[in-house]
Amino acid sequence: MRRLKFFFAPLALVTLLSFSTRTEVNDGTFRYRVIPNKAFTYGERLKYRVHFGWINAATIDIKVDDTPVVIGDRNTYHITAIGKTNRSFDWMYSVRDHFETFMDSQSMAPLKYFKSVRENDYKDNDLVYYDHGNQKLKGHKKEMDMPRYVQDLVSGMFYARTLNFKDAYVGKTFPLDIYMDQEIYNLKFKYLGTETLKTDIGKVRCIKLRPQLVVDRVFKDEDDMTVWVSDDANHVPIRVQTDIWVGSLKIDLTEYKGLANPVAFVK
């Protein structure tokens, strides 16, 4: 990943499971797969605090629109994620990142993706449409082949929340395909079991995961991130911890509303 988003990408990478499943009828006509979703719904809101070392550095806000947005003839979840550094941290590293995905409500695959990134003097925009039937990605910068049901940073997190971890064993790995910055990355993550965390929202029983990272200007090692998601029907990201070249990041869920299911609180 050429320039991994300094604060938002670690959260999004928590759950980027993307299986390249083909769903076609016998005559070769493409039909979208159907992924049951009980993990999230319209109107969900999540807010995170980002610590850079001991410094309260940034916030991440994620929201699902209250109603479906139609792309083509498909209903989608319009999901927005905004990451920005606090004013008191801007002197060190300024981040104003804005991501949007339009995620098909039946297949849990993105149909459209947009990003606007502002990080210090670096600026970048991207807009793409996914043609899963023809396995083509069409963007304003270039067109390219893609695996069917490839995910982006935002849609991947929500897609993975719909998966069932109950039969996973410690050490099991899962493949993933992700589009980012005009490239497709074939990665994986590992299931590490369960753990209970004390957090800002309470004591939560969690599933522990380790995504594979791309070693670059941000990450030193492919195993430098650990992610905890709630061990309930929501699978909502609760905490992310990761080492980077210039220090360490800790991302914690601080507020939520509109969850589809009760949280796995522990007394």
N, C-alpha and C positions, 0 to 999 in steps of 0.2 A: 504494500500500500504506500504509494509515493509520499503522501502527506497525510498521515492518519490524524483525524481531528483530535486536537489535544485533550479535550475534556469529554466531548460527546461520544466519540468512537469507543472508548472502553466500556461505556454502558451499553451501547448498541451491540457490541460483540458478545455480550453475555449469552445470547441464545440464538446465534445464527446457524440453525440447522436447516439445510436446504437439500432435500432429496430430489434428484432429477427424475421424477416419475412421469411416465408417458400414459396418457389416458386417451385412447382413440377407439372408435367403433370399428367393426370389421371392414367397412368400406374405406377406411383410411381417413375419415372425417374426424377432425380434432374435436374433442369434448373436454371441457375443463374438469379436472378432478374435483371431488367434493370432500372437504376437510371439515368435520364437525367442530364448531367453536363454542365452548362454554366458558372460556377463560376470560374474555373481555367483551365489552359491548359499547354501544354509542354513549358518549358523554363521560367517558373515563378521563380522569385528570391525575397526573403524577408529578410530584415535585421532588428534586434531589438537591442535596448540598455537596459541593466538591471541596475536599481539603487537599491542598498541596503541601505535604508535610504537615506541620501544625497550623498552617494558615488557612482560614476560611476564604477560599479563592473564587468560587463560582457557583452558579446555579444551573440546573437543567430542568426545563418544564416540558412535559409531554402531554398532549391532549388528543382525544378522539372526538371528532365533530359529533354533535348531538343527533344528526340525521344522516342517512346515506347520501353520497355524491355519485352521480351517474357518469361513468366514463364509457363512451360508446353506448352499448346497451347493457352494461354491467353495473350493478350496485357495488359501491366500494366504501370501505372505511377510510375517511380522510384523516390522516394522522400527522400532526405537526410536532416537531421537537426543536426547542430553542435552547442553545447553550451560550451563556455569556459570563464573563468574569465580572466580579464585583469592582466597583469604581476604585476601591482602595488597592486592588491588585493590578489594575490596568497598567500602572507604571512599569511593572515587571513583565507582564505578558497580557496583551489585550485580545479577547476572543469575543466575536459576535457571529455565531453560527446558527443557521436556520435551515432545517431539513423538512421536507414534506414527502409523504408517500400516499398513493391512492391504492389501497389494497383490496383486491377482489374479495367480496364477502363469502363467496362459495369455495374458491380454491385456495384462499390465503396466500395468493401470489400478487406481487405489485403489478399494476398496469401503467403507472406513471410515477416519476420520481423527480424531485427538484431539490437543489441545494444552493445556498448562498453562504459562502464562507468568508469571514474577515478575521484574520489572525495577524496582529501587528501589521506589517506592510504587505502581507500576502493576501490576495483576494482571488476568489474563484467561484464561478457559477456553473451549474450543470442542469440540464433538463433532458430526460429520456422517456421514451415509451417502450414498453415491453410487448413483443408479439410472441406469446408463448406457443401458439400453434405452429408458427414457422421458425421458432427458435432464433429470432432476430431482435436485436436491440437497436432502436432508432433514436439518436440524440442530435442535439443542435451542433455538437462537435464532430461526431462521426457515427457510422453505423457498424455493427459488429455481430458476429454469431454469439449465441449464448446458450447455456444449458436451460432446458425447460424448467420453469418454476424457480429460476435464480432469484435471489433476494437482494435487497439493498440494506443499508444499515438500520433503517427504521422498521421496514416490513419484516425483516428477519427476526427481530426481537419479538414482534407480536405473533408471527407464525409459530415460533418455537414454543410460545406459551400454550399453544393448543395441543402439544404433544403429551403423550403419556409416559412418565418416567417410572411408573410403579414396577415394571419388569426389568429395569436397568440394574446392572451389577457394577460394583466398584471397579473402575478401570475400563469399562466399556467406552468405546469411542464412536462418534457419529460424524459422518462427512457433511460438508457444507459447501455451497457455492455462493459467492457474494460478488455483486457488481459494485465497483468503486473507482471513480476517477478514470473512466474509459478502460478499465481492466476487469477481468474476471479472475477471482482467486478461489482455488480449490483447497479448502482448509478442513479442519475437524475440531472437535472438542471432546473432553473426557468427563465422564460422570464420576464424582468422588464420594458419593454417599450423602448423608444428611447431617445437619448440625443446627443447634439452636443458638440464635444470636440475640443479644440485648441491643435494641435500636431506639431511635427517637420515637418510633410509633409503638414500641412495646417489645416484649420478648416473643420472637417469632421462630417457629420451626422452619428450617430451610433445606433446600437441595443445593449441594455444593458442586460447582462445575469449573473446569479449566479449559478455556478456549485456546486453540493454537493461534499464535500471533505471527505476523510477518516482521522479522527483524529489520529495522530501518533506522531512520533518524530519530524515532520516538522510542521504540522498544529495543531492549538489549538482548532479550532471550525470548524464544517462542513460548516458554512456560511462565512468563512473568505476570500473569493475571489470574486471579481467582474471583469467581462470581457466586453469589448466593441468591436464589430465587425462592419465593415462598412455597412451602411444601403443602399446597392446597390446590384447589381447582383454578385459582388465578394465575399461579406461576409468575407472580409479579416480581421484577428485580428488586431486591432489598438492599444489597450492598455489592460494590465492586472494589477490589483492591488490586493495584498494579504498580510495578516499578517501571520507570522510564529513565532515559539517559540522564536527566537533570534532577531526579528525585523520585518521589512516590506520590500516587494519587489514591484517595479514598472517597468513594461516592456512596452516599447514604440516602435512602428514601426518607423524606421528612414529612410529607403530606400526601394524602390521596383522597379521592372521592369518586363515586360512580363505579366502584368495582362490581363485577358480576357476582362474586361469591364472598362469603366470610373469609377473613384472614386467619391463618393458622397460628393464632396467639397461644402462648404457653403461660400458665399461671405460675 
